[in-house]
Structures are given as C-alpha cells and as structure tokens.
Amino acid sequence: MSEHPQGWESVTIADVGVITTGNTPPTKIASHYGGLTPFVKPSDLDQPTPIVQTAQTLSDDGVRQARLLRRLY
C-alpha cells in the first residue's frame, strides 16, 4: 500500500460510494447511437476534470436499452 499524506486513511470504495456498472446497447443496431445523451465509457473516466462531453452519444432508443445513472448534482 502507498504512503498517504498525514491524516489520510485507506478505505474501500464501498465505504465512500456506490459502485454501479452499466451496459452497452447493442452496437450492431445503429439507431441506438448518435442522439443527445452522453454515453460515458471507461475511456472517458481517465481525465482530471468533470465529464461534460463524450465521444459517443445514445439516441432515445439507445437510452431505453442502457442502464442509466442518475445525476448527483
């Protein structure tokens, strides 16, 4: 385990939040993609700033196929 700054402690992710996985609407169905809803993928998470735009979006049809996470703010 790495060294932490003074006063910090190690905890599990489950101690501070909820882990939720998503699912990908079938990519063979083009009508699932290209809409207004951002589709956040693991590759979008590797950035130091909040996600405000994604490389891929879902259509309304794609949204109905996906597991959505509610916005916390």
PQR file of N, CA, C, O and H, with PARSE charges and radii, in Angstrom:
ATOM      1  N   MET A   1       0.849  -1.174   0.000 -0.4000 1.5000
ATOM      2  CA  MET A   1       0.000   0.000   0.000 -0.0000 2.0000
ATOM      3  C   MET A   1       0.894   1.237   0.000  0.5500 1.7000
ATOM      4  O   MET A   1       1.973   1.214   0.592 -0.5500 1.4000
ATOM      5  N   SER A   2       0.470   2.301  -0.645 -0.4000 1.5000
ATOM      6  CA  SER A   2       1.279   3.501  -0.756 -0.0000 2.0000
ATOM      7  C   SER A   2       1.166   4.363   0.502  0.5500 1.7000
ATOM      8  O   SER A   2       0.258   4.195   1.316 -0.5500 1.4000
ATOM      9  H   SER A   2      -0.407   2.319  -1.126  0.4000 1.0000
ATOM     10  N   GLU A   3       2.102   5.278   0.632 -0.4000 1.5000
ATOM     11  CA  GLU A   3       2.079   6.236   1.733 -0.0000 2.0000
ATOM     12  C   GLU A   3       1.005   7.285   1.471  0.5500 1.7000
ATOM     13  O   GLU A   3       0.818   7.712   0.331 -0.5500 1.4000
ATOM     14  H   GLU A   3       2.840   5.414  -0.029  0.4000 1.0000
ATOM     15  N   HIS A   4       0.308   7.696   2.509 -0.4000 1.5000
ATOM     16  CA  HIS A   4      -0.723   8.728   2.390 -0.0000 2.0000
ATOM     17  C   HIS A   4      -0.248   9.991   3.093  0.5500 1.7000
ATOM     18  O   HIS A   4       0.591   9.923   3.992 -0.5500 1.4000
ATOM     19  H   HIS A   4       0.460   7.349   3.435  0.4000 1.0000
ATOM     20  N   PRO A   5      -0.777  11.145   2.690 -0.5600 1.5000
ATOM     21  CA  PRO A   5      -0.487  12.362   3.445  0.2800 2.0000
ATOM     22  C   PRO A   5      -0.968  12.220   4.890  0.5500 1.7000
ATOM     23  O   PRO A   5      -1.870  11.432   5.171 -0.5500 1.4000
ATOM     24  N   GLN A   6      -0.384  12.959   5.776 -0.4000 1.5000
ATOM     25  CA  GLN A   6      -0.750  12.896   7.188 -0.0000 2.0000
ATOM     26  C   GLN A   6      -2.241  13.157   7.361  0.5500 1.7000
ATOM     27  O   GLN A   6      -2.776  14.101   6.780 -0.5500 1.4000
ATOM     28  H   GLN A   6       0.349  13.599   5.548  0.4000 1.0000
ATOM     29  N   GLY A   7      -2.906  12.339   8.143 -0.4000 1.5000
ATOM     30  CA  GLY A   7      -4.328  12.480   8.408 -0.0000 2.0000
ATOM     31  C   GLY A   7      -5.230  11.708   7.464  0.5500 1.7000
ATOM     32  O   GLY A   7      -6.431  11.597   7.713 -0.5500 1.4000
ATOM     33  H   GLY A   7      -2.471  11.572   8.615  0.4000 1.0000
ATOM     34  N   TRP A   8      -4.677  11.173   6.387 -0.4000 1.5000
ATOM     35  CA  TRP A   8      -5.474  10.389   5.440 -0.0000 2.0000
ATOM     36  C   TRP A   8      -5.494   8.942   5.905  0.5500 1.7000
ATOM     37  O   TRP A   8      -4.592   8.492   6.611 -0.5500 1.4000
ATOM     38  H   TRP A   8      -3.701  11.262   6.185  0.4000 1.0000
ATOM     39  N   GLU A   9      -6.522   8.226   5.507 -0.4000 1.5000
ATOM     40  CA  GLU A   9      -6.593   6.810   5.806 -0.0000 2.0000
ATOM     41  C   GLU A   9      -7.052   6.038   4.579  0.5500 1.7000
ATOM     42  O   GLU A   9      -7.645   6.607   3.663 -0.5500 1.4000
ATOM     43  H   GLU A   9      -7.255   8.591   4.933  0.4000 1.0000
ATOM     44  N   SER A  10      -6.779   4.756   4.566 -0.4000 1.5000
ATOM     45  CA  SER A  10      -7.213   3.895   3.465 -0.0000 2.0000
ATOM     46  C   SER A  10      -8.612   3.383   3.754  0.5500 1.7000
ATOM     47  O   SER A  10      -8.903   2.924   4.858 -0.5500 1.4000
ATOM     48  H   SER A  10      -6.298   4.294   5.311  0.4000 1.0000
ATOM     49  N   VAL A  11      -9.482   3.466   2.740 -0.4000 1.5000
ATOM     50  CA  VAL A  11     -10.830   2.919   2.841 -0.0000 2.0000
ATOM     51  C   VAL A  11     -11.152   2.227   1.530  0.5500 1.7000
ATOM     52  O   VAL A  11     -10.454   2.418   0.535 -0.5500 1.4000
ATOM     53  H   VAL A  11      -9.245   3.839   1.843  0.4000 1.0000
ATOM     54  N   THR A  12     -12.185   1.441   1.527 -0.4000 1.5000
ATOM     55  CA  THR A  12     -12.631   0.819   0.293 -0.0000 2.0000
ATOM     56  C   THR A  12     -13.570   1.772  -0.435  0.5500 1.7000
ATOM     57  O   THR A  12     -14.146   2.671   0.178 -0.5500 1.4000
ATOM     58  H   THR A  12     -12.752   1.287   2.336  0.4000 1.0000
ATOM     59  N   ILE A  13     -13.721   1.580  -1.724 -0.4000 1.5000
ATOM     60  CA  ILE A  13     -14.643   2.409  -2.491 -0.0000 2.0000
ATOM     61  C   ILE A  13     -16.054   2.285  -1.925  0.5500 1.7000
ATOM     62  O   ILE A  13     -16.789   3.271  -1.866 -0.5500 1.4000
ATOM     63  H   ILE A  13     -13.253   0.851  -2.222  0.4000 1.0000
ATOM     64  N   ALA A  14     -16.427   1.097  -1.516 -0.4000 1.5000
ATOM     65  CA  ALA A  14     -17.766   0.880  -0.969 -0.0000 2.0000
ATOM     66  C   ALA A  14     -17.999   1.681   0.311  0.5500 1.7000
ATOM     67  O   ALA A  14     -19.148   1.946   0.667 -0.5500 1.4000
ATOM     68  H   ALA A  14     -15.829   0.297  -1.564  0.4000 1.0000
ATOM     69  N   ASP A  15     -16.922   2.074   1.014 -0.4000 1.5000
ATOM     70  CA  ASP A  15     -17.077   2.890   2.222 -0.0000 2.0000
ATOM     71  C   ASP A  15     -17.480   4.327   1.903  0.5500 1.7000
ATOM     72  O   ASP A  15     -18.043   5.012   2.757 -0.5500 1.4000
ATOM     73  H   ASP A  15     -15.989   1.859   0.725  0.4000 1.0000
ATOM     74  N   VAL A  16     -17.203   4.786   0.702 -0.4000 1.5000
ATOM     75  CA  VAL A  16     -17.458   6.190   0.373 -0.0000 2.0000
ATOM     76  C   VAL A  16     -18.438   6.386  -0.782  0.5500 1.7000
ATOM     77  O   VAL A  16     -18.778   7.523  -1.108 -0.5500 1.4000
ATOM     78  H   VAL A  16     -16.746   4.230   0.009  0.4000 1.0000
ATOM     79  N   GLY A  17     -18.889   5.318  -1.398 -0.4000 1.5000
ATOM     80  CA  GLY A  17     -19.797   5.467  -2.525 -0.0000 2.0000
ATOM     81  C   GLY A  17     -20.408   4.141  -2.932  0.5500 1.7000
ATOM     82  O   GLY A  17     -20.226   3.118  -2.273 -0.5500 1.4000
ATOM     83  H   GLY A  17     -18.612   4.394  -1.133  0.4000 1.0000
ATOM     84  N   VAL A  18     -21.129   4.188  -4.025 -0.4000 1.5000
ATOM     85  CA  VAL A  18     -21.791   3.005  -4.564 -0.0000 2.0000
ATOM     86  C   VAL A  18     -21.163   2.689  -5.916  0.5500 1.7000
ATOM     87  O   VAL A  18     -21.014   3.573  -6.760 -0.5500 1.4000
ATOM     88  H   VAL A  18     -21.276   5.020  -4.561  0.4000 1.0000
ATOM     89  N   ILE A  19     -20.799   1.443  -6.116 -0.4000 1.5000
ATOM     90  CA  ILE A  19     -20.235   1.012  -7.384 -0.0000 2.0000
ATOM     91  C   ILE A  19     -21.386   0.521  -8.262  0.5500 1.7000
ATOM     92  O   ILE A  19     -22.131  -0.381  -7.878 -0.5500 1.4000
ATOM     93  H   ILE A  19     -20.920   0.724  -5.431  0.4000 1.0000
ATOM     94  N   THR A  20     -21.520   1.118  -9.428 -0.4000 1.5000
ATOM     95  CA  THR A  20     -22.579   0.731 -10.355 -0.0000 2.0000
ATOM     96  C   THR A  20     -21.965   0.544 -11.730  0.5500 1.7000
ATOM     97  O   THR A  20     -21.251   1.414 -12.229 -0.5500 1.4000
ATOM     98  H   THR A  20     -20.915   1.850  -9.740  0.4000 1.0000
ATOM     99  N   THR A  21     -22.244  -0.581 -12.326 -0.4000 1.5000
ATOM    100  CA  THR A  21     -21.763  -0.803 -13.683 -0.0000 2.0000
ATOM    101  C   THR A  21     -22.900  -0.569 -14.659  0.5500 1.7000
ATOM    102  O   THR A  21     -24.075  -0.656 -14.301 -0.5500 1.4000
ATOM    103  H   THR A  21     -22.824  -1.287 -11.921  0.4000 1.0000
ATOM    104  N   GLY A  22     -22.544  -0.280 -15.857 -0.4000 1.5000
ATOM    105  CA  GLY A  22     -23.550  -0.042 -16.886 -0.0000 2.0000
ATOM    106  C   GLY A  22     -23.610  -1.192 -17.863  0.5500 1.7000
ATOM    107  O   GLY A  22     -23.126  -2.291 -17.592 -0.5500 1.4000
ATOM    108  H   GLY A  22     -21.589  -0.209 -16.148  0.4000 1.0000
ATOM    109  N   ASN A  23     -24.203  -0.923 -18.983 -0.4000 1.5000
ATOM    110  CA  ASN A  23     -24.229  -1.892 -20.068 -0.0000 2.0000
ATOM    111  C   ASN A  23     -24.215  -1.113 -21.380  0.5500 1.7000
ATOM    112  O   ASN A  23     -24.596   0.056 -21.426 -0.5500 1.4000
ATOM    113  H   ASN A  23     -24.596  -0.030 -19.203  0.4000 1.0000
ATOM    114  N   THR A  24     -23.785  -1.756 -22.410 -0.4000 1.5000
ATOM    115  CA  THR A  24     -23.702  -1.122 -23.725 -0.0000 2.0000
ATOM    116  C   THR A  24     -24.846  -1.612 -24.589  0.5500 1.7000
ATOM    117  O   THR A  24     -24.994  -2.816 -24.795 -0.5500 1.4000
ATOM    118  H   THR A  24     -23.475  -2.706 -22.372  0.4000 1.0000
ATOM    119  N   PRO A  25     -25.660  -0.695 -25.099 -0.5600 1.5000
ATOM    120  CA  PRO A  25     -26.689  -1.121 -26.047  0.2800 2.0000
ATOM    121  C   PRO A  25     -26.014  -1.795 -27.244  0.5500 1.7000
ATOM    122  O   PRO A  25     -24.900  -1.419 -27.610 -0.5500 1.4000
ATOM    123  N   PRO A  26     -26.661  -2.770 -27.852 -0.5600 1.5000
ATOM    124  CA  PRO A  26     -26.045  -3.473 -28.972  0.2800 2.0000
ATOM    125  C   PRO A  26     -25.502  -2.506 -30.031  0.5500 1.7000
ATOM    126  O   PRO A  26     -26.239  -1.681 -30.572 -0.5500 1.4000
ATOM    127  N   THR A  27     -24.210  -2.624 -30.314 -0.4000 1.5000
ATOM    128  CA  THR A  27     -23.576  -1.735 -31.285 -0.0000 2.0000
ATOM    129  C   THR A  27     -23.963  -2.071 -32.723  0.5500 1.7000
ATOM    130  O   THR A  27     -23.763  -1.255 -33.622 -0.5500 1.4000
ATOM    131  H   THR A  27     -23.612  -3.295 -29.875  0.4000 1.0000
ATOM    132  N   LYS A  28     -24.507  -3.250 -32.947 -0.4000 1.5000
ATOM    133  CA  LYS A  28     -24.931  -3.633 -34.302 -0.0000 2.0000
ATOM    134  C   LYS A  28     -26.184  -2.886 -34.739  0.5500 1.7000
ATOM    135  O   LYS A  28     -26.538  -2.888 -35.919 -0.5500 1.4000
ATOM    136  H   LYS A  28     -24.669  -3.914 -32.216  0.4000 1.0000
ATOM    137  N   ILE A  29     -26.853  -2.248 -33.782 -0.4000 1.5000
ATOM    138  CA  ILE A  29     -28.075  -1.512 -34.099 -0.0000 2.0000
ATOM    139  C   ILE A  29     -27.732  -0.023 -34.095  0.5500 1.7000
ATOM    140  O   ILE A  29     -27.674   0.606 -33.038 -0.5500 1.4000
ATOM    141  H   ILE A  29     -26.566  -2.247 -32.824  0.4000 1.0000
ATOM    142  N   ALA A  30     -27.508   0.526 -35.272 -0.4000 1.5000
ATOM    143  CA  ALA A  30     -27.048   1.909 -35.422 -0.0000 2.0000
ATOM    144  C   ALA A  30     -28.021   2.919 -34.817  0.5500 1.7000
ATOM    145  O   ALA A  30     -27.608   3.997 -34.389 -0.5500 1.4000
ATOM    146  H   ALA A  30     -27.555   0.015 -36.130  0.4000 1.0000
ATOM    147  N   SER A  31     -29.291   2.584 -34.779 -0.4000 1.5000
ATOM    148  CA  SER A  31     -30.284   3.530 -34.260 -0.0000 2.0000
ATOM    149  C   SER A  31     -30.149   3.763 -32.758  0.5500 1.7000
ATOM    150  O   SER A  31     -30.805   4.652 -32.215 -0.5500 1.4000
ATOM    151  H   SER A  31     -29.627   1.708 -35.127  0.4000 1.0000
ATOM    152  N   HIS A  32     -29.312   2.982 -32.079 -0.4000 1.5000
ATOM    153  CA  HIS A  32     -29.077   3.182 -30.643 -0.0000 2.0000
ATOM    154  C   HIS A  32     -28.127   4.354 -30.385  0.5500 1.7000
ATOM    155  O   HIS A  32     -28.021   4.817 -29.249 -0.5500 1.4000
ATOM    156  H   HIS A  32     -28.779   2.260 -32.520  0.4000 1.0000
ATOM    157  N   TYR A  33     -27.460   4.824 -31.386 -0.4000 1.5000
ATOM    158  CA  TYR A  33     -26.386   5.811 -31.207 -0.0000 2.0000
ATOM    159  C   TYR A  33     -26.650   7.081 -32.002  0.5500 1.7000
ATOM    160  O   TYR A  33     -27.469   7.104 -32.921 -0.5500 1.4000
ATOM    161  H   TYR A  33     -27.546   4.447 -32.309  0.4000 1.0000
ATOM    162  N   GLY A  34     -25.925   8.151 -31.621 -0.4000 1.5000
ATOM    163  CA  GLY A  34     -25.997   9.396 -32.366 -0.0000 2.0000
ATOM    164  C   GLY A  34     -27.042  10.383 -31.877  0.5500 1.7000
ATOM    165  O   GLY A  34     -27.411  11.303 -32.607 -0.5500 1.4000
ATOM    166  H   GLY A  34     -25.260   8.133 -30.875  0.4000 1.0000
ATOM    167  N   GLY A  35     -27.520  10.209 -30.666 -0.4000 1.5000
ATOM    168  CA  GLY A  35     -28.517  11.137 -30.130 -0.0000 2.0000
ATOM    169  C   GLY A  35     -27.905  12.196 -29.237  0.5500 1.7000
ATOM    170  O   GLY A  35     -26.751  12.582 -29.422 -0.5500 1.4000
ATOM    171  H   GLY A  35     -27.221   9.462 -30.073  0.4000 1.0000
ATOM    172  N   LEU A  36     -28.673  12.665 -28.272 -0.4000 1.5000
ATOM    173  CA  LEU A  36     -28.250  13.762 -27.406 -0.0000 2.0000
ATOM    174  C   LEU A  36     -27.730  13.322 -26.034  0.5500 1.7000
ATOM    175  O   LEU A  36     -27.177  14.141 -25.300 -0.5500 1.4000
ATOM    176  H   LEU A  36     -29.611  12.351 -28.122  0.4000 1.0000
ATOM    177  N   THR A  37     -27.894  12.059 -25.680 -0.4000 1.5000
ATOM    178  CA  THR A  37     -27.491  11.598 -24.351 -0.0000 2.0000
ATOM    179  C   THR A  37     -26.040  11.133 -24.364  0.5500 1.7000
ATOM    180  O   THR A  37     -25.695  10.221 -25.115 -0.5500 1.4000
ATOM    181  H   THR A  37     -28.343  11.394 -26.276  0.4000 1.0000
ATOM    182  N   PRO A  38     -25.178  11.747 -23.540 -0.5600 1.5000
ATOM    183  CA  PRO A  38     -23.776  11.312 -23.490  0.2800 2.0000
ATOM    184  C   PRO A  38     -23.684   9.856 -23.045  0.5500 1.7000
ATOM    185  O   PRO A  38     -24.403   9.431 -22.141 -0.5500 1.4000
ATOM    186  N   PHE A  39     -22.802   9.097 -23.679 -0.4000 1.5000
ATOM    187  CA  PHE A  39     -22.562   7.697 -23.333 -0.0000 2.0000
ATOM    188  C   PHE A  39     -21.156   7.609 -22.763  0.5500 1.7000
ATOM    189  O   PHE A  39     -20.173   7.597 -23.503 -0.5500 1.4000
ATOM    190  H   PHE A  39     -22.218   9.442 -24.414  0.4000 1.0000
ATOM    191  N   VAL A  40     -21.071   7.546 -21.430 -0.4000 1.5000
ATOM    192  CA  VAL A  40     -19.785   7.543 -20.741 -0.0000 2.0000
ATOM    193  C   VAL A  40     -19.247   6.122 -20.708  0.5500 1.7000
ATOM    194  O   VAL A  40     -19.907   5.200 -20.229 -0.5500 1.4000
ATOM    195  H   VAL A  40     -21.870   7.556 -20.829  0.4000 1.0000
ATOM    196  N   LYS A  41     -18.036   5.965 -21.224 -0.4000 1.5000
ATOM    197  CA  LYS A  41     -17.362   4.665 -21.247 -0.0000 2.0000
ATOM    198  C   LYS A  41     -16.109   4.756 -20.377  0.5500 1.7000
ATOM    199  O   LYS A  41     -15.668   5.858 -20.050 -0.5500 1.4000
ATOM    200  H   LYS A  41     -17.500   6.714 -21.612  0.4000 1.0000
ATOM    201  N   PRO A  42     -15.533   3.620 -20.001 -0.5600 1.5000
ATOM    202  CA  PRO A  42     -14.332   3.661 -19.154  0.2800 2.0000
ATOM    203  C   PRO A  42     -13.236   4.583 -19.685  0.5500 1.7000
ATOM    204  O   PRO A  42     -12.537   5.222 -18.898 -0.5500 1.4000
ATOM    205  N   SER A  43     -13.078   4.659 -20.985 -0.4000 1.5000
ATOM    206  CA  SER A  43     -12.040   5.524 -21.543 -0.0000 2.0000
ATOM    207  C   SER A  43     -12.317   7.007 -21.276  0.5500 1.7000
ATOM    208  O   SER A  43     -11.397   7.824 -21.315 -0.5500 1.4000
ATOM    209  H   SER A  43     -13.646   4.139 -21.624  0.4000 1.0000
ATOM    210  N   ASP A  44     -13.567   7.357 -21.007 -0.4000 1.5000
ATOM    211  CA  ASP A  44     -13.919   8.746 -20.682 -0.0000 2.0000
ATOM    212  C   ASP A  44     -13.577   9.102 -19.235  0.5500 1.7000
ATOM    213  O   ASP A  44     -13.527  10.280 -18.882 -0.5500 1.4000
ATOM    214  H   ASP A  44     -14.315   6.694 -20.975  0.4000 1.0000
ATOM    215  N   LEU A  45     -13.346   8.102 -18.407 -0.4000 1.5000
ATOM    216  CA  LEU A  45     -13.138   8.340 -16.980 -0.0000 2.0000
ATOM    217  C   LEU A  45     -11.707   8.717 -16.626  0.5500 1.7000
ATOM    218  O   LEU A  45     -11.446   9.156 -15.506 -0.5500 1.4000
ATOM    219  H   LEU A  45     -13.386   7.145 -18.694  0.4000 1.0000
ATOM    220  N   ASP A  46     -10.790   8.557 -17.547 -0.4000 1.5000
ATOM    221  CA  ASP A  46      -9.374   8.810 -17.275 -0.0000 2.0000
ATOM    222  C   ASP A  46      -9.016  10.264 -17.575  0.5500 1.7000
ATOM    223  O   ASP A  46      -8.185  10.549 -18.437 -0.5500 1.4000
ATOM    224  H   ASP A  46     -11.002   8.201 -18.457  0.4000 1.0000
ATOM    225  N   GLN A  47      -9.657  11.173 -16.850 -0.4000 1.5000
ATOM    226  CA  GLN A  47      -9.367  12.586 -17.004 -0.0000 2.0000
ATOM    227  C   GLN A  47      -9.555  13.274 -15.660  0.5500 1.7000
ATOM    228  O   GLN A  47     -10.361  12.822 -14.846 -0.5500 1.4000
ATOM    229  H   GLN A  47     -10.333  10.942 -16.150  0.4000 1.0000
ATOM    230  N   PRO A  48      -8.829  14.352 -15.413 -0.5600 1.5000
ATOM    231  CA  PRO A  48      -8.883  15.007 -14.110  0.2800 2.0000
ATOM    232  C   PRO A  48     -10.054  15.978 -13.941  0.5500 1.7000
ATOM    233  O   PRO A  48     -10.263  16.496 -12.845 -0.5500 1.4000
ATOM    234  N   THR A  49     -10.809  16.229 -14.992 -0.4000 1.5000
ATOM    235  CA  THR A  49     -11.894  17.207 -14.938 -0.0000 2.0000
ATOM    236  C   THR A  49     -13.249  16.507 -15.047  0.5500 1.7000
ATOM    237  O   THR A  49     -13.317  15.362 -15.495 -0.5500 1.4000
ATOM    238  H   THR A  49     -10.639  15.808 -15.882  0.4000 1.0000
ATOM    239  N   PRO A  50     -14.326  17.181 -14.642 -0.5600 1.5000
ATOM    240  CA  PRO A  50     -15.658  16.578 -14.792  0.2800 2.0000
ATOM    241  C   PRO A  50     -15.955  16.272 -16.264  0.5500 1.7000
ATOM    242  O   PRO A  50     -15.492  16.974 -17.162 -0.5500 1.4000
ATOM    243  N   ILE A  51     -16.717  15.237 -16.484 -0.4000 1.5000
ATOM    244  CA  ILE A  51     -17.086  14.844 -17.847 -0.0000 2.0000
ATOM    245  C   ILE A  51     -18.265  15.700 -18.274  0.5500 1.7000
ATOM    246  O   ILE A  51     -19.344  15.620 -17.687 -0.5500 1.4000
ATOM    247  H   ILE A  51     -17.094  14.667 -15.754  0.4000 1.0000
ATOM    248  N   VAL A  52     -18.061  16.510 -19.287 -0.4000 1.5000
ATOM    249  CA  VAL A  52     -19.139  17.343 -19.817 -0.0000 2.0000
ATOM    250  C   VAL A  52     -19.475  16.979 -21.253  0.5500 1.7000
ATOM    251  O   VAL A  52     -20.497  17.413 -21.785 -0.5500 1.4000
ATOM    252  H   VAL A  52     -17.184  16.575 -19.764  0.4000 1.0000
ATOM    253  N   GLN A  53     -18.618  16.186 -21.881 -0.4000 1.5000
ATOM    254  CA  GLN A  53     -18.845  15.763 -23.263 -0.0000 2.0000
ATOM    255  C   GLN A  53     -18.214  14.388 -23.441  0.5500 1.7000
ATOM    256  O   GLN A  53     -17.173  14.097 -22.851 -0.5500 1.4000
ATOM    257  H   GLN A  53     -17.788  15.834 -21.448  0.4000 1.0000
ATOM    258  N   THR A  54     -18.836  13.554 -24.245 -0.4000 1.5000
ATOM    259  CA  THR A  54     -18.293  12.222 -24.521 -0.0000 2.0000
ATOM    260  C   THR A  54     -18.135  12.033 -26.028  0.5500 1.7000
ATOM    261  O   THR A  54     -18.757  12.732 -26.828 -0.5500 1.4000
ATOM    262  H   THR A  54     -19.681  13.791 -24.724  0.4000 1.0000
ATOM    263  N   ALA A  55     -17.299  11.085 -26.388 -0.4000 1.5000
ATOM    264  CA  ALA A  55     -17.063  10.803 -27.809 -0.0000 2.0000
ATOM    265  C   ALA A  55     -18.279  10.159 -28.460  0.5500 1.7000
ATOM    266  O   ALA A  55     -18.494  10.298 -29.664 -0.5500 1.4000
ATOM    267  H   ALA A  55     -16.794  10.517 -25.738  0.4000 1.0000
ATOM    268  N   GLN A  56     -19.072   9.453 -27.660 -0.4000 1.5000
ATOM    269  CA  GLN A  56     -20.229   8.750 -28.210 -0.0000 2.0000
ATOM    270  C   GLN A  56     -21.487   9.174 -27.471  0.5500 1.7000
ATOM    271  O   GLN A  56     -21.448   9.486 -26.281 -0.5500 1.4000
ATOM    272  H   GLN A  56     -18.897   9.339 -26.682  0.4000 1.0000
ATOM    273  N   THR A  57     -22.596   9.182 -28.186 -0.4000 1.5000
ATOM    274  CA  THR A  57     -23.884   9.529 -27.582 -0.0000 2.0000
ATOM    275  C   THR A  57     -24.909   8.460 -27.911  0.5500 1.7000
ATOM    276  O   THR A  57     -24.741   7.676 -28.845 -0.5500 1.4000
ATOM    277  H   THR A  57     -22.628   8.929 -29.153  0.4000 1.0000
ATOM    278  N   LEU A  58     -25.977   8.445 -27.122 -0.4000 1.5000
ATOM    279  CA  LEU A  58     -27.069   7.496 -27.351 -0.0000 2.0000
ATOM    280  C   LEU A  58     -28.303   8.225 -27.866  0.5500 1.7000
ATOM    281  O   LEU A  58     -28.567   9.371 -27.504 -0.5500 1.4000
ATOM    282  H   LEU A  58     -26.113   9.082 -26.363  0.4000 1.0000
ATOM    283  N   SER A  59     -29.037   7.545 -28.704 -0.4000 1.5000
ATOM    284  CA  SER A  59     -30.344   8.035 -29.152 -0.0000 2.0000
ATOM    285  C   SER A  59     -31.364   7.684 -28.068  0.5500 1.7000
ATOM    286  O   SER A  59     -31.028   7.003 -27.099 -0.5500 1.4000
ATOM    287  H   SER A  59     -28.822   6.614 -28.999  0.4000 1.0000
ATOM    288  N   ASP A  60     -32.591   8.139 -28.222 -0.4000 1.5000
ATOM    289  CA  ASP A  60     -33.640   7.765 -27.275 -0.0000 2.0000
ATOM    290  C   ASP A  60     -33.814   6.250 -27.231  0.5500 1.7000
ATOM    291  O   ASP A  60     -34.050   5.679 -26.166 -0.5500 1.4000
ATOM    292  H   ASP A  60     -32.864   8.692 -29.009  0.4000 1.0000
ATOM    293  N   ASP A  61     -33.697   5.603 -28.382 -0.4000 1.5000
ATOM    294  CA  ASP A  61     -33.798   4.143 -28.458 -0.0000 2.0000
ATOM    295  C   ASP A  61     -32.653   3.492 -27.684  0.5500 1.7000
ATOM    296  O   ASP A  61     -32.863   2.508 -26.975 -0.5500 1.4000
ATOM    297  H   ASP A  61     -33.505   6.067 -29.247  0.4000 1.0000
ATOM    298  N   GLY A  62     -31.445   4.038 -27.817 -0.4000 1.5000
ATOM    299  CA  GLY A  62     -30.301   3.520 -27.089 -0.0000 2.0000
ATOM    300  C   GLY A  62     -30.433   3.722 -25.593  0.5500 1.7000
ATOM    301  O   GLY A  62     -30.039   2.855 -24.813 -0.5500 1.4000
ATOM    302  H   GLY A  62     -31.274   4.838 -28.392  0.4000 1.0000
ATOM    303  N   VAL A  63     -30.982   4.853 -25.185 -0.4000 1.5000
ATOM    304  CA  VAL A  63     -31.199   5.133 -23.762 -0.0000 2.0000
ATOM    305  C   VAL A  63     -32.125   4.090 -23.153  0.5500 1.7000
ATOM    306  O   VAL A  63     -31.915   3.659 -22.020 -0.5500 1.4000
ATOM    307  H   VAL A  63     -31.302   5.557 -25.820  0.4000 1.0000
ATOM    308  N   ARG A  64     -33.137   3.685 -23.888 -0.4000 1.5000
ATOM    309  CA  ARG A  64     -34.068   2.665 -23.376 -0.0000 2.0000
ATOM    310  C   ARG A  64     -33.383   1.309 -23.179  0.5500 1.7000
ATOM    311  O   ARG A  64     -33.862   0.478 -22.408 -0.5500 1.4000
ATOM    312  H   ARG A  64     -33.308   4.035 -24.809  0.4000 1.0000
ATOM    313  N   GLN A  65     -32.274   1.088 -23.868 -0.4000 1.5000
ATOM    314  CA  GLN A  65     -31.550  -0.179 -23.761 -0.0000 2.0000
ATOM    315  C   GLN A  65     -30.466  -0.148 -22.673  0.5500 1.7000
ATOM    316  O   GLN A  65     -29.986  -1.199 -22.249 -0.5500 1.4000
ATOM    317  H   GLN A  65     -31.884   1.763 -24.495  0.4000 1.0000
ATOM    318  N   ALA A  66     -30.086   1.036 -22.229 -0.4000 1.5000
ATOM    319  CA  ALA A  66     -28.964   1.204 -21.309 -0.0000 2.0000
ATOM    320  C   ALA A  66     -29.408   1.287 -19.865  0.5500 1.7000
ATOM    321  O   ALA A  66     -30.555   1.621 -19.569 -0.5500 1.4000
ATOM    322  H   ALA A  66     -30.476   1.890 -22.573  0.4000 1.0000
ATOM    323  N   ARG A  67     -28.488   0.979 -18.973 -0.4000 1.5000
ATOM    324  CA  ARG A  67     -28.686   1.196 -17.544 -0.0000 2.0000
ATOM    325  C   ARG A  67     -28.188   2.606 -17.256  0.5500 1.7000
ATOM    326  O   ARG A  67     -27.004   2.894 -17.431 -0.5500 1.4000
ATOM    327  H   ARG A  67     -27.556   0.708 -19.214  0.4000 1.0000
ATOM    328  N   LEU A  68     -29.077   3.480 -16.819 -0.4000 1.5000
ATOM    329  CA  LEU A  68     -28.728   4.878 -16.606 -0.0000 2.0000
ATOM    330  C   LEU A  68     -28.344   5.139 -15.154  0.5500 1.7000
ATOM    331  O   LEU A  68     -28.890   4.532 -14.232 -0.5500 1.4000
ATOM    332  H   LEU A  68     -30.039   3.246 -16.677  0.4000 1.0000
ATOM    333  N   LEU A  69     -27.397   6.050 -14.970 -0.4000 1.5000
ATOM    334  CA  LEU A  69     -27.043   6.521 -13.639 -0.0000 2.0000
ATOM    335  C   LEU A  69     -27.628   7.906 -13.464  0.5500 1.7000
ATOM    336  O   LEU A  69     -27.542   8.740 -14.364 -0.5500 1.4000
ATOM    337  H   LEU A  69     -26.954   6.543 -15.718  0.4000 1.0000
ATOM    338  N   ARG A  70     -28.213   8.150 -12.324 -0.4000 1.5000
ATOM    339  CA  ARG A  70     -28.800   9.470 -12.118 -0.0000 2.0000
ATOM    340  C   ARG A  70     -27.714  10.489 -11.814  0.5500 1.7000
ATOM    341  O   ARG A  70     -26.679  10.160 -11.233 -0.5500 1.4000
ATOM    342  H   ARG A  70     -28.283   7.472 -11.592  0.4000 1.0000
ATOM    343  N   ARG A  71     -27.954  11.686 -12.199 -0.4000 1.5000
ATOM    344  CA  ARG A  71     -27.040  12.794 -11.971 -0.0000 2.0000
ATOM    345  C   ARG A  71     -27.102  13.164 -10.485  0.5500 1.7000
ATOM    346  O   ARG A  71     -28.187  13.259  -9.911 -0.5500 1.4000
ATOM    347  H   ARG A  71     -28.794  11.954 -12.671  0.4000 1.0000
ATOM    348  N   LEU A  72     -25.948  13.370  -9.870 -0.4000 1.5000
ATOM    349  CA  LEU A  72     -25.889  13.658  -8.445 -0.0000 2.0000
ATOM    350  C   LEU A  72     -25.880  15.139  -8.127  0.5500 1.7000
ATOM    351  O   LEU A  72     -25.877  15.509  -6.953 -0.5500 1.4000
ATOM    352  H   LEU A  72     -25.066  13.293 -10.336  0.4000 1.0000
ATOM    353  N   TYR A  73     -25.877  15.976  -9.110 -0.4000 1.5000
ATOM    354  CA  TYR A  73     -25.860  17.418  -8.847 -0.0000 2.0000
ATOM    355  C   TYR A  73     -26.857  18.120  -9.731  0.5500 1.7000
ATOM    356  O   TYR A  73     -26.993  19.341  -9.659 -0.5500 1.4000
ATOM    357  H   TYR A  73     -25.880  15.675 -10.064  0.4000 1.0000
TER
END
